[in-house]
Structures are given as C-alpha cells and as structure tokens.
Amino acid sequence: MTRAKRAVVALCAAAALYVALAEVGKGRLPDRIWMGAHYIDNIQLLPTWRSLFEEGTFLVESNILVDSALVSTRRVAIGLAIGSLVGIALGLLTGAAARLETLAEPWVLFFRFTPALALLPLYVVWFGYGEASKVLLIATNVAAVTLLGAHEGVRRVPRVYLEAATVLGARGFFRFRKVVLPAAFPAIFASVRVAAGLAWVTIVVAELIDARMPSLGYLLALSGAYPRVPTMLIAIAAVGAMVLLFDGLALLLHARATRWMRRAA
C-alpha cells in the first residue's frame, strides 16, 4: 500500500471513529458549560456529522472558509519562501565555512528554541499588526529550521565525494554545485518539510493574537469566543488539510528534483 493510500485509510478511520463517538455522545454529553462568569447553553461538545455538514456548507457558500484559507495560505507561502531562501543560503555558507558557523551558531540556537509566541509582541512593536509582522514571524521560524538542515546537509557530505571530485579536477564553486549541493539536498528538503508545518503553527498563533476577517485564526478566535464547536472543528480541519497539501507539494517537488537519485540506484 502506497503512502497516499495509507494516509487516506487513516483519515477515513479517524472520521469514522469521530462520527461514532459523536452519535454515542448525542444526548449524553452536557450541553451547558461554564465560561468565565456565566453559563452557556446549547453547546455541542461533539457535533454530529449533520451539524458539521450544515456549518461547513454555510462557511463555504458564504465564502468565509475559502477566503480565510486563501489569506492564511498566502501568508504562509510568502513567509515559507522568504525564510527558506534566507535559511538555506545561510546554512550552506556556515556549512562550508567553519568561521561563519562559529559566529552564527548562538543566534541559530536562540531562534530555534524561542517559541513564536514569545517573539510575537516584539514583532508587533517593530512591524505593527499588519501583514509584515505575521510574514516575518513565519520567516524567522522557518529560517532557523532550514538553516540547520542546510548546515547539517553540507557537513555530512562524505569526504570521499569531495576527495574524488578534487582528484577529477573539480574545485571551488563547481565542486560545490555538482557534489556538495546534490548530496546535501535530502537534508535540506527534510528541513523544509518540517518548516512548512511550523509555518502553519506560527500563522495560527499570529492570527489568534490579531484576529481579523478573513483568516483561519479569526475563525478559531470567533468560534472560541461564542463558542461554536462546529466552526472550531472545521477551522482546525482546514488548517490540517493545508498542512497536508503543503507536505504533499513538498514531496512532489522532492520526487521531481531527485529523479537522478532513482536512476543512479
């Protein structure tokens, strides 16, 4: 069974399990919850598939879900592109030059282990509540991950490859382009895949802080304020679907870019 088929089977199994649990919990789970200073009635803790279908139909027909997904996707794509370009470039440089590695390592560790939520207030002060703070926050987190991936990819190139290339007369940038970069590509690609998932985590956090229509973060904030569990679950499912889409596109790009690896095998 291929990876795609296994993923489809797993998603179908999870959906079937949720439908069964929702039907079992219908009429048994409490429909009144305490939030802050008052009770809220008519709450569906596990909405049935009919409620999800009705809510999803409304969100799609009103273009709320589509517009929100497009806005969040645009922010993620721009931040992922900027962060990947900067991170990979710096990673290749630090991997090829030991002195640059010594200078960059403290900053890389700082941004790698600093949560996005901790940097958000600073970015809001520097760049405001607009698009710049959200995109640059994504780019910062993506750059930290891809820098490490590119750096490790260059460092792990087998020494025998470099020695063989030198014996054959390949030096400087030609050796880097023909030997080092292709050998480091799997590690770079792996870091970009991880960074794509991190980018979606980051944008949801950023949009929750400044929840404005349209965005998936706005949908989550709106559904949590009232609250509306069906809207909440649909927004979460939309984020998950976009993560899977980005990951699938990354896998497709990797397959096309590494066709030479399969031929060599």
CORVEN-V506185 format. One record per backbone hydrogen bond with DSSP energy under -0.5 kcal/mol. CO is the residue of the C=O (numbers start at 1). NH is the residue of the N-H. Records with the same first field share a line. If there is no record, write none. Layout:
BEGIN
CO=NH, NH
END
This chain:
BEGIN
2=6
3=7
4=8
5=9
6=10
7=11
8=12
9=13
10=14
11=15
12=16
13=17
14=18
15=19
16=20
17=21
18=22
19=23
20=24
21=25
22=26
25=28, 29
31=43
33=35, 40
35=37, 38
38=35
40=33
43=45
44=47
48=52
49=53
50=54
51=55
52=56
53=57
54=58
55=59
56=60
57=61
58=62
59=64, 65
60=63
63=67
64=68
65=69
66=70
67=71
68=72, 216
69=73
70=74
71=75
72=76
73=77
74=78
75=79
76=80
77=81
78=82
79=83
80=84
81=85
82=86
83=87
84=88
85=89
86=90
87=91
88=92
89=93
90=94
91=95
92=96
93=97
97=101
98=102
99=103
100=104
101=105
102=106
104=108
105=109
106=110
107=111
108=112
109=113
110=114
113=115
115=118, 119
116=120
117=121
119=123
120=124
121=125
122=126
123=127
124=128
130=134
131=135
132=136
133=137
134=138
135=139
136=140
137=141
138=142
139=143
140=144
141=145
142=146
143=147
144=148
145=149
146=150
147=151
148=152
149=153
150=154
151=155
152=156
154=157
158=161, 162
159=163
160=164
161=165
162=166
163=167
164=168
165=170
166=169
169=171
171=174, 175
172=176
173=177
174=178
175=179, 180
176=181
179=183
180=184
181=185
184=188
185=189
186=190
187=191
188=192
189=193
190=194
191=195
192=196
193=197
194=198
195=199
196=200
197=201
198=202
199=203
200=204
201=205
202=206
203=207
204=208
205=209
206=210
208=211
210=212
215=219
216=220
217=221
218=222
219=223
220=224
221=225
222=226
223=227, 228
228=232
229=233
230=234
231=235
232=236
233=237
234=238
235=239
236=240
237=241
238=242
239=243
240=244
241=245
242=246
243=247
244=248
245=249
246=250
247=251
248=252
249=253
250=254
251=255
252=256
253=257
254=258
256=259
258=261, 262
259=263
260=264
261=265
END
